[in-house]
Amino acid sequence: MVTYFTQHAERLDADSQRRLQGNPLRILDSKNPEMQALVAAAPLLTDYLDAESREHFDGLCAMLSGMGLAYSIDPRLVRGLDYYSRTVFEWVTDALGAQDAVCSGGRYDDLITQLGGEAQPAIGFAMGIERVVELLVQGGAIPAARPPDVYVIAVGERSQRTAMALAERLRDDLPHLALQLNLGAGNFKAQFRRADRSGAPLGLILGDAELERGVAALKPLRQDVGQSECALPELAARIPVMLAELAALNTTG
């Protein structure tokens, strides 16, 4: 590839001239219309695979076919970072106009070694979240919005710091729990309004007084049931029980 583009150096634009010295494969990714004929005539990467790379690539294609996944081989597809090795890929769509790439990535089996670590095969990708969301919208696959199970109300700098750490621990301990944490300022009254608008059945309240005693207040937000307190280490056990009790009240009420 280097030999080919060097032989046609006078036809390279300034960007490709720069890439020729550092990353010549990136010339294949040129978007300059005046470069397309030169790129189209360049050697195909798939014609220059060594035996090991060919075996690996053929095995990958066989695996994709065996799983019924449609794909096409683009012998001019390259990625912008030098640490990629072996196969690179893109997931594309014709539903988003010019923004057709949804996900792009590839293997980088040598990267950990280059950073000083032990050899470790690896693969990674970057995905356009907005494009995924738009595809979901077009396909009518957007799930119905779900209110949080618990809304965390915290007033005071210390309480807010504690609430952030506590929320992460609860998410780890209760992975199915939908927990929303108030972000930003606001007194108790303002935060309760936000909690009410969230639709959460249960509020978890932290203030200086609660922190001094090592507890959090648990307040039902949808039923006229009294507020209670729970020691911070016991919240992961208490919250599911209380949510079940509130759900039972809804059913019977």
Buried (B, 14 or more C-beta within 10 A) or exposed (E): BEEEBEEBEEEBBEBBEEBBEEBBBBBBBBEBEEBEEBBEEBEEBEEEBEEEBEEBBEEBEEEEEEEEEEEEEBEBBBBEEEBBBBBBBBBBBEEBEEEEBBBBBBBBBBBBEEEEEEEEEEBEEEEBEEBBEBBEEEEEEEEEEEEBBBBBBBBBEEBBEBBEEBBEEBBEEBEEBBBBBBEEEBEEEBBBEBBEEBBBBBBBBBBEEBBEEEBBBBBBBBEEBEEEEBEBEEBBEBBBEBBEBBEEBEEEE
